[in-house]
Amino acid sequence: MSRNFRLLVTCNAISLAGSGVSMVAIPFAVLRIGGSAADVGYVATAGLGPLIIVLLVGGVIADRLPRHKVMAGANLLQALAQGTSAALVLSDNAAVWELAAMAATGGIGLGFYYPAAQGLLPHTVSADLRTQANAIDRTVRNAASIGGAALGGLLVSLWGPGLGLAVDAASFAVASVLRIGMRFPKMKRQRATSLLYDLHDGWHEFVSRGWLWAIVAQFAFLTAIAAATINVLGPLVAHSALGGARSWGFIIAGYSVGAVVGGLTMLRFRPDRMLLSAVLAIPMYSVFIFALAVPLAAPLDIVAAFFSGACLEVFNVNWATTLQQEIPPQKLSRISSYDALGNYVLTPVGTAIAGPLASAFGNTAVLTAGGTLVVILPALVLLQPEVRRMRRKTPQVTTLESPSSASPLSDSTGQS
């Protein structure tokens, strides 16, 4: 694998480890300062609104500018936001609205980061290595999340959530610096186009593929359910019935261990019908949600999280490989931004209403309803013929130094 790929994976590992810590730290920071179950959901939601607003512009920018530099700038903004949150919590001066404001700032950074990240990996390896590269990247990400979530549980339970937020801020800062060290060949200037033209062109590419919008529409609901589970309902169950932050940290770590196993499996498992394999793996996520709904004892929740993580990683690797196979490289970030927009569009609703619904009907009822939808929705997607029939293509082997394989990291600037 290339130097650029090694740097990409290293940066992802560092930032994802920090994010694993903050996944535990943020909800317990809200609870520590006297926030309610609804406040936990509101802080989680605060980061999603700016993310949704910025995503489409972020996709256009990532198709025009060097993607690794866009990611470095986004990581720096995220570091500043988490660092401010850490300072407020550590000084005992934090208020719910301040944590929400910093979450919103971090959401802006993520809106620029995500499309660039989705479009960068194909330019770090040759086409014939993309499935393995996606599996390696996803495995390293999840391995980092294991350590991050477990560390987050320990840090929060022993020293409080402020230190966990500080660790996340430092991880973003280090990743930002390392990303600048990536080097790509300079690309030939392309015809300059307007922002609106690029947005329209990306939208046309998106809606012209039935398999793409069907799966994205499904994930509008599934991502909202997953976000409500991870950011709101899961921490509430852990706080009330499973022993608090330490148990929740190990449950999240169990999910990540499962995802590592799923990623390692995908290093050798190369299904001919990638998209069908991806969709069939999705319902298994419901095992984790139903386990929390009971709730089972913490060790059994960890096992359920492990199983769900392994199965969902089969989807993630196959989905990433499908996009890289079917979408032109110079449009991949824009398509990824529409993909992410569809995924996240209902997430603010899910996280905002999860707390109030749990207060009104109980965690068990809300989680059971969510798990049931996770089982039903993929069955509807399978009605789309392209999802069932699409097959893996045999890629042409190219070198990373050739224009065909090192394509447009910066279509309009001529820089990389």
N, C-alpha and C positions, 0 to 999 in steps of 0.2 A: 504494500500500500504506500501511497505517496506521502511526502512530508506534509503537504497541505491536509491530507486526510488525518494524519496523526495529530496535527495541531487542532483540527476541528474536533476530533473525539476528545482530546485532552480538555479543551475549553468547555465542551458540553458536560464532561464529567465534573469539573470544578463547579460550574454554575448550578448543575442539577443537584449536587450534594448540598449546596447552600439552600436551594429551593426546598429540598426534603426537610431541612431543619425548620425553615419558615412555615412549612405546611402545618407543623405542629405548633410552632410558636405563636402564629397570628391569632387563631381562635382563642388560645388560652391567655394571650395578652388582653384581648377584649374582655374575657371573663374576669381576669384579675383586677381590672380597673372598675369593676362593677357593672359591666355590660350584660345585657340580657341575651337570651337565645336569639331574639330578633336582631339584636345589634351585631351578633356574630355573622348573621346572614347579610346585614347591610354593609359591613366592612368588606365581605367577600364580593358583594355586588358592585361596590364602588370602583373596583378595578376593571370591571367588565364593560361598563359604558364607554369609557375612553378607548378601550381596546377595540370595541366594535366600530367606533367612529373612525379610528385611525387605520384600520386594517387595509382598506382598499387603496388608500394613498400609499401606505407602506408597501403594498404589492407593486405598484407602478415604480416607486423609487428603487425598490430592490431589483427590478428589471432594467433600470437605467444606470445605477451606480454600482461600484464594487460591493458585492453583497457582504463580504467579510467586514468591511468598514462600517456598513450600515449596522451590522450586528454589534460591532464594538461600541459604536455610539449609543445604541439602545441599552447595552449592558451597563454603560456608565450612568445613564439616567436611572436605571433600576437600582444601581448601587447607591446613588444619592438618596433615592426615595426610602430604601430600607435602612440606610444609615441614619436618616432623620427619625424614622420610626423607632429605631433602637435607642437613640439618644433621649427621645421623649419617654419611653418606657423605663429606661434605666434611671432617669432622673425623677421618676414618679410624677411627671407632669402631663402624662398622656391623657387625652380625651378621645372618646369614640370618633368624633368628627375629624380629629387630626389624623388618626389611623386610617380613616376612610379617605382623607385627602391624599395621604401618601400612597395608599393602594391605587388610587386613581392615577397618580403620577407614574407608578410602576406599570399600570395598564397601558399608558401611552407608549412606554418603552417596548412592551411586549407586542404592541400593534405594529411597530416597525421591525422588531426582531423576527417574528414568526414567518412572514413571507420570505424574508431573506434567507432564513435558516432552511426552509423547505427547498429553496432553489439552489443552494450552494453545494450540497453533497454531491450531486451528479457531476460537478466540475472538478472533484477531487479524486475521482477514480474513473477508469475506463468503463464503457457500457457493459461489458461482459462480467464485471465485478460488482455491479450495483446491488444485486440481491444480497451478496455476502457483506458488502459495505453497510447496507441498511441494517442487517442483522447485527453486525459488530457494533455499530453506532447505538442502536437501541439497547443492546446488551450492556454496553458500558454505561449508558444513561441510567438504566435501571439499577445496575450495581451501585452507581453513585447515590441513587435515591435510597437504596437500602441503608447505606451508612449514614446518609443525611437524616432520614426519618428516625433511625435508632438513636443517633446522636441528639437529634432534636428532642426526643422523649426524655433522654437523660438530662440534657441541659435545662430544659424547662422545669422538670421535676426537682432538680437539685439547686439551680441558680436562678430560675425564672425566665420568662420569655424574652426579656430584653437582650440577653446574651445571644439567644438564638437568632434574633433579628440582626444583630451585629455580625454574626458569622455569615449570614446570607449576603449582607452588604459587601463584606470582604471578598466573597466568592465571585460576585458580579464584577468587582473592580479588577481582580486578577484575570478573569476570563477576558475582559475588555482589552487589557494590555497584551495578552498573548495573541488575540485574534489579529492584531495589527501585523504580527510577524508572518502571516500567510502571504504567499506570492503567487500571482497568476500572470499568464502572458497578456500583453496588451492586445486589445481587440480593435478591429477596424471600425471607424465611426459608422453609425447607421443614420438613416434619415430621421431628422428630429420630428417628433410628433407631440401633440398637445396632451395634457393630462386627461381631458375628457375623451379624446380619441383612444388612448390606451385603455381607459376604463371600459369604454364601449367594446373595444376589440376583445378584452378579457372576458366580458360578459357574454359575447357571442360565442367564444370558444367554450365557455362553461355550459350554457344552455343547449348547445348543439350535441352534447353527449348525455344520453338518457341515463346511462349507468352512473354518471358523475353526480347529476343533481338528485337522483333517487337516493343515493347513499348519503349525500350531504343533508337532504331534507330529513332523513331518518335521524341523523346525528344532531339535528337541532334539538330534538327531544332527549336523545340519549345523553348528550353532553350536559344538558341542564340537570338531568337526574344524577349523573355522576358527580357534578360539581356540588349539588345540594347534599349528596351523601358524604363526600370527602371534606367539604369545607364547613358544613353546618351539622347535619344529622349525626354523622359518625362521631365527631367530637362531643356532641351532646350525650350520645349513648355512653361513650367512654367516661365522660365526666360524672354521669349519674349512676352507672351500673358496672363499669369495668375497671375502675381504679384510677382513672384520670389520664394525664398526658403520657405517662410512661407506657401504659398499655396501648394507647392509640398510636404512639410512635412505633411500637413493635408490630402492630397490625398493618400499618402502612409499609413498614419494612418487609413484612411477609408478602404483601402484594408485589413489591419490587423484586423480591427473590423469585417469585413465580414468573415475573416478566423476564428476568434474566434467563431462566430455564426456557421460556418460550422463545427468546431471541437465539439462544444456543441451538435450539431445535431447528430454527429457521436457517441456520448456517448449512444444514444438510437437506432440509425438507424444501424441495422446489416444486410445488404443485403446478401442474399444467394449467389448471383453471384457478388462477391466483385470486380473482375477485370472488368466485364462489366459495373458496376456502376461507377468505377473509370474512364474508358475511355469516357463514355458518359458525364461526367462532364467537360472534358477538353475544348470543344469549347466555353464554357461560358466565358473563359478568354478574348476572342476577344471583348467582350462588353467594357472592359476597354481600349483596344487599339483603338477601333473605336471612343470612346469618346474623347480621346486625339487627334485623327486625325482631328476632326472637326475644332478646339477644342471647346467642350462645356464649359460653365462657370464653374468655380472652384467647386461650390456646386454640380453641376450635375456630374462632373468628380469624385467627392468623392462618390456619389451614385453608379456610374458605377464601381468604384474600389471596393466598398463594395460588390456588387453582384458577381463580378468576384472572389474576395477573398473567399467568402463563397462556391462557386461552386468548385473552385480548391482545397479547403481543403478537400472536399469529395474524390477527387482523392488521395491526399497525405496520408490520413489515411488508405484508402483501399489498396493503393500500399504498404505501410509499413507493414500492416498486412499480405498481400499476400506473401511478401518476407519472413517474419518470419514463415509463415505456410509452405512454399514450399522448403525453402533452409535449409540444415543442419546447426545447430548453429555454428559448428566449421569452417564453410566455409562462413559464412554470411558477414564478413568484406571484404573478397576477392571478393565475388559476388557484394557487394555494391560498391567496387572500380571500377569494370568493368562497373557497372551501372552508376556511376558518370563520368567515363571517356567518355562513350558514350554521356551522357548528355552535357558534357562541351567541347567536341572535336571541335565543330563549334562555340562555344561562343566567342573565341578570334576574329574570322572572323566577327561575328555579331557586336561586340562592336567596332572593328577597322573600319569597313566600314560604320557604322551607321551615324557618323558625316559627312564624305565626301558625302554620298548619300543624306543626308538631305540638305547639302549645294547645291548640284547639282539639286535635284528634289523637294525639300521642305519636311518638316516634314509630311505633310498630305499624300503625295503619298507613302512615305516609311512606315508609320504606317498602311495605308490601305492595302498595300501588305502583311505586316506581319500579320494583323488580319485575312485576307483571308486564309492564310496558316494555322492559328490556327484552323479554321473551317474545312478545307479539310483533314488534316493529320489524325485526329482520325478516320475518316470514313474509311481510308485505313487500319488502324490497326484492325478494326472490321472484316476484311476479314480473320483474323487468327482464326480458330475454337476454339482453347484453350481459347482465350480471351472471347469468348461468352459463353463457356460451363463450365469453372472452377467454382467449388462450395466451399463454406466454409466447413471446416472439424470441427467436434466436438472434441476439444482437451481433452486429459487426464489430470485430475487435479493432479498436483504435488506440492511438497513443495519446497521452494527456497533453503533449506538446503541440499536437496538430490542431488547426482551427476548428475542425469538426467536433473535437472532443472538449476543447477548452472554450466553448462558445459563450456568448454574451453575458459576461459578468457586468459589463457597463456598455449598454448599447449606444448611448448618446454621448458619453464622455470620452470614449477612446482610452480609458484608463481601467486598471484592474487592481 
